[in-house]
Amino acid sequence: MAKREISEINAGSMADIAFLLLIFFLVTTTMDTDTGLIRRLPAIPDEPQIDPPPIKKRNIFEVLVNANDQLLVEGEYMQITELRAKAKEFIKSSPNFPSVVDVTNASNPGLPEFKSEEVPVFGTMLLSKQIVSLQNDNGTSYNMYVKVQNELVAAYNELRNEFALQKFGKTYTELVQQSKGSEAIKEKMRAVKKVYPQRISEAEPKKIGGDE
């Protein structure tokens, strides 16, 4: 009796099926999106830099974040929703075109001093010596870190928009959008940035407080 041959399975279309399955999973799979902060780092100096003079404490807006994601702003506990307004109050302390002013801001010890500087478009103005100092704990969550950074940057952006709208009838954001090819608009942008330079100094994380 002849041995019956076993018929072969047609696997010619398996590659097509595998390819379709791969496409299906790629389309339907949700991928995590990286979050981060956009920062332009300063260029590396060509020559050794001289140590800058010490900054007076009154010119520093101090923000601390502990391991429990709690905010300590200027020595007081604060909610993240209050940070932007408090930062704007500190940054905005410089007067515009003052006639007579105390550059040491002696009547407002909680606000920074002023300094006379040349500003494009406007000429000489008294500007705030403000600087924002941010210190995180080693245990601060990344989510809280990003929230604090966003609120501080938003404080500067809002002040720039308000100032530009007052002086030029357009927000700073609108000036940026319309600046391509226009040196006059770029000059206005430089003026706004000179009045409200973004100064956020971030120290290396250390143990500030919170859970052990």
C-alpha positions as CSV (number, residue, x, y, z in Angstrom):
1,M,0.0,0.0,0.0
2,A,1.4,3.4,-1.0
3,K,2.2,5.9,1.7
4,R,0.0,8.9,1.5
5,E,1.8,12.2,1.1
6,I,1.0,15.0,3.5
7,S,-0.1,18.1,1.7
8,E,2.0,21.3,2.3
9,I,0.4,24.4,3.9
10,N,0.5,27.3,1.6
11,A,2.4,30.0,3.5
12,G,2.9,32.4,0.6
13,S,0.6,35.1,2.2
14,M,2.0,34.9,5.7
15,A,4.5,37.8,5.1
16,D,1.6,40.0,3.9
17,I,-0.4,39.1,7.0
18,A,2.5,39.9,9.3
19,F,3.1,43.2,7.5
20,L,-0.6,44.2,7.9
21,L,-0.5,43.2,11.6
22,L,2.6,45.4,12.1
23,I,0.9,48.4,10.6
24,F,-2.2,47.8,12.7
25,F,-0.2,47.8,16.0
26,L,1.8,50.8,14.9
27,V,-1.4,52.8,14.2
28,T,-3.3,51.8,17.3
29,T,-0.5,51.9,19.9
30,T,-0.3,55.1,22.0
31,M,3.3,56.2,22.5
32,D,4.5,58.3,25.4
33,T,5.4,61.9,24.5
34,D,8.5,63.4,26.0
35,T,7.9,66.6,27.9
36,G,10.6,69.2,28.5
37,L,11.5,72.8,28.6
38,I,12.7,75.0,25.7
39,R,15.9,76.9,26.7
40,R,18.6,78.5,24.7
41,L,21.8,78.1,26.6
42,P,24.4,80.9,26.5
43,A,27.5,80.4,24.3
44,I,30.7,79.2,25.9
45,P,32.9,82.2,26.6
46,D,36.2,82.5,24.8
47,E,38.1,83.9,27.7
48,P,38.0,83.2,31.5
49,Q,35.2,85.1,33.2
50,I,35.7,87.3,36.2
51,D,33.5,86.3,39.1
52,P,30.5,88.6,39.1
53,P,29.8,90.9,42.0
54,P,27.4,89.5,44.7
55,I,23.7,90.1,44.2
56,K,21.8,91.8,47.0
57,K,19.1,89.6,48.5
58,R,16.4,92.2,47.9
59,N,17.0,91.9,44.1
60,I,16.4,88.1,44.2
61,F,12.9,86.5,44.0
62,E,13.5,83.2,45.8
63,V,11.5,80.1,44.8
64,L,12.1,76.8,46.7
65,V,10.4,73.5,45.9
66,N,10.7,70.7,48.5
67,A,10.5,66.9,48.2
68,N,6.7,67.1,48.8
69,D,6.3,69.4,45.8
70,Q,5.5,72.3,48.1
71,L,6.4,75.9,47.2
72,L,8.2,78.3,49.5
73,V,8.2,81.7,47.8
74,E,10.0,84.6,49.5
75,G,9.9,82.7,52.7
76,E,6.1,81.9,52.5
77,Y,4.3,78.8,51.5
78,M,2.3,79.3,48.3
79,Q,0.2,77.4,45.8
80,I,1.4,76.9,42.3
81,T,-1.6,78.9,41.1
82,E,-0.4,82.0,42.9
83,L,3.2,81.9,41.7
84,R,2.7,83.7,38.4
85,A,1.0,86.8,39.9
86,K,3.6,87.0,42.7
87,A,6.5,86.8,40.3
88,K,4.9,89.5,38.0
89,E,4.5,91.8,41.0
90,F,8.3,91.4,41.8
91,I,9.5,91.7,38.2
92,K,7.3,94.6,37.3
93,S,8.5,96.8,40.1
94,S,10.5,99.2,37.8
95,P,8.8,102.4,36.8
96,N,8.6,103.6,33.2
97,F,10.0,107.0,32.4
98,P,10.2,108.2,36.0
99,S,10.9,111.9,36.8
100,V,12.1,111.4,40.3
101,V,12.6,108.0,41.9
102,D,14.6,106.4,44.6
103,V,16.8,103.9,42.8
104,T,17.3,101.9,46.0
105,N,13.5,101.5,46.3
106,A,13.9,102.2,50.0
107,S,10.2,102.7,50.5
108,N,9.5,99.1,49.1
109,P,12.2,96.8,50.8
110,G,10.4,93.8,49.4
111,L,11.0,94.9,45.8
112,P,14.3,95.1,43.8
113,E,16.5,98.2,43.2
114,F,16.6,100.0,39.8
115,K,19.5,100.8,37.5
116,S,19.7,103.3,34.6
117,E,20.1,101.6,31.2
118,E,19.8,102.5,27.5
119,V,16.8,100.9,25.9
120,P,16.2,100.7,22.1
121,V,13.3,103.0,21.0
122,F,12.9,104.5,24.4
123,G,16.3,105.8,25.4
124,T,17.4,105.9,29.0
125,M,15.1,104.1,31.5
126,L,15.4,102.9,35.0
127,L,15.1,99.1,35.0
128,S,14.7,96.6,37.8
129,K,17.7,94.6,39.0
130,Q,15.3,91.6,39.4
131,I,16.4,88.0,39.2
132,V,14.4,84.9,39.9
133,S,16.3,82.2,41.8
134,L,14.8,78.6,41.6
135,Q,16.0,75.9,43.9
136,N,14.6,72.3,43.7
137,D,14.9,69.4,46.2
138,N,16.4,66.1,45.0
139,G,13.0,64.6,45.6
140,T,11.0,67.2,43.6
141,S,8.8,65.5,41.0
142,Y,9.5,66.3,37.3
143,N,5.9,67.3,36.8
144,M,6.1,69.9,39.6
145,Y,9.5,71.1,38.2
146,V,7.9,71.8,34.8
147,K,4.9,73.5,36.3
148,V,7.1,75.9,38.3
149,Q,9.2,76.7,35.3
150,N,6.2,77.3,33.1
151,E,4.6,79.7,35.6
152,L,7.9,81.7,35.9
153,V,8.3,81.9,32.1
154,A,4.6,82.8,31.8
155,A,5.1,85.7,34.2
156,Y,7.8,87.2,32.0
157,N,5.8,86.6,28.8
158,E,2.7,88.2,30.2
159,L,4.6,91.3,31.3
160,R,6.2,91.6,27.9
161,N,2.8,91.3,26.2
162,E,1.3,93.9,28.5
163,F,4.2,96.3,28.0
164,A,4.3,95.9,24.2
165,L,0.5,96.4,24.0
166,Q,0.7,99.6,26.0
167,K,3.6,101.1,24.0
168,F,3.1,99.7,20.5
169,G,-0.6,98.6,20.4
170,K,0.5,95.0,19.8
171,T,1.5,92.2,22.2
172,Y,5.0,90.9,22.2
173,T,3.7,87.7,20.7
174,E,2.2,89.5,17.8
175,L,5.4,91.4,17.2
176,V,7.3,88.1,17.0
177,Q,4.8,86.8,14.5
178,Q,5.2,89.9,12.3
179,S,8.9,90.4,12.7
180,K,10.1,88.5,9.6
181,G,11.9,90.9,7.4
182,S,11.1,94.0,9.5
183,E,14.0,95.6,11.3
184,A,11.7,98.2,12.9
185,I,9.6,95.5,14.6
186,K,12.7,93.6,15.7
187,E,13.9,96.8,17.3
188,K,10.7,97.0,19.2
189,M,11.1,93.4,20.3
190,R,14.6,94.2,21.6
191,A,13.3,97.1,23.5
192,V,10.6,94.9,25.2
193,K,13.2,92.2,26.1
194,K,15.5,94.9,27.5
195,V,12.8,96.2,29.8
196,Y,11.8,92.7,30.9
197,P,14.8,90.4,30.4
198,Q,14.1,86.8,31.4
199,R,16.4,86.1,34.3
200,I,15.8,82.7,35.9
201,S,18.8,81.3,37.8
202,E,18.5,77.6,38.7
203,A,20.8,76.1,41.2
204,E,21.7,72.4,41.4
205,P,19.0,70.4,43.3
206,K,19.7,69.7,46.9
207,K,17.8,68.6,50.0
208,I,15.4,71.4,51.0
209,G,12.8,69.6,53.1
210,G,9.9,67.2,53.0
211,D,9.7,63.5,53.5
212,E,12.9,61.6,54.4
